[in-house]
Amino acid sequence: MNQLPLEDRMDARLDALECHFTWDLDPSQSKLYRLRDYLEDIGTEEGYSWLGHIYNLQGYVHYKLGLPDDAQRFFSMAAEAFRQMRNTVSDEGPWLVINYGNLAWLHYKRGEQAESRAYLSQVDRLINEYPSPSEIYAEKAWTLMHIGAEQRQQAAEYFQRAIRMQPDMVEWHTSYALTLFNKQRDQELEDAVLEKMRIARMHDPENLYLAALYLVARARKGQNVQVEARELAPRVLKKPVSSYGGIKPLLMLYRMHVSMDEAIDLAEDALGRHPDERYLKFCAALSYKMKIFFQVDSPLEEGMVNRAISLCKEVISLYPQSSLKMKVALADIYAKSGRIVEADQLYEEMLEGNPGPEDTQVLYNYYAKQLNFTRKEIHRSIEYHMRAAEIPVPSTYRDNSIRTLRRILERQRNRMCGEIQEFLDNLQL
């Protein structure tokens, strides 16, 4: 019986692994930079229960960014984090299957065949010893929930599988509830999702990120949560700064259901406690942007506009490779405050920077909204929604532009309705 050459057999074994290299993640370069910065902003305290998963994903992100030495460092950190956090008699367990798979792939990519084979053997040994794939499902779900909106349904399904096999893992229930909430962010929130968030909140009372989003969910269902929001704020402010700490969803809650002014005060309070934290500067800049964008009954205060512009520029400098949306926010502030030339110039600079299809779609969608809501240039807005929609990249931005065009068409009040109809008929959906 003919056997496959050793190289082919090794390729087949690597392809069969469950790890970041085989999950068809394939994020764009701009998404890789955003992921890198987002994961870094989680920190090590607030993300403790997921620390091994965070480092595993960081390792993969750095490999895809062309930094294999950093990738290996993060994969090693992931292995150590898993060993410490599981607090078991053995140093090894099923949680290391994905980590060892990543290391097998990394060494193979670096031409280090012996090291790669050694990790493949470790994976085989662990799978034989721990045949339940629950840990694999959980980490795959956690990874997918952070890759993008398009992967949230798949993430939810993997969380369900993991929870059915190991129902006592509190953090899996929490992340499953958060995934369901985020999956319905732009839809009417189902009662079943709210109930899952309530149960997760009951079992994970110290998770203030979940606490804040649960209040957001309840507010979306028409409940008055202002008192609870104000009670939660001091607890969030005392936590270590982290994108998992709850400040961002809490500020969103304040902006939407308490008051814009109190949101600004809360953001400045947090920043006053930690003046050098870039993540808090990002949150504060976003709150100022929303305050300016939605202020319609009174003229904008020059001091507030200047503070917003200053914060946006600082955040852009602190996230040099993942600040596209903050540049968009700055352009919106320019437009809203009457500085149209600067707004257009910033958009031109972003488009001239050779963004990929995904980011170009984002820019067209946001520019279309600015043209419509701030500048009342309806026909130009339609043109840019068409530009966003014709880029064949599945995304929430493309969906938003298509929905907008369809709404305009349904009203039949615009002279471009014929053009919109023809465009939608020819669009490859």
Order of alpha helices (4+ residues) and beta strands (2+ residues): alpha-alpha-alpha-alpha-alpha-alpha-alpha-alpha-alpha-alpha-alpha-alpha-alpha-alpha-alpha-alpha-alpha-alpha-alpha-alpha-alpha-alpha
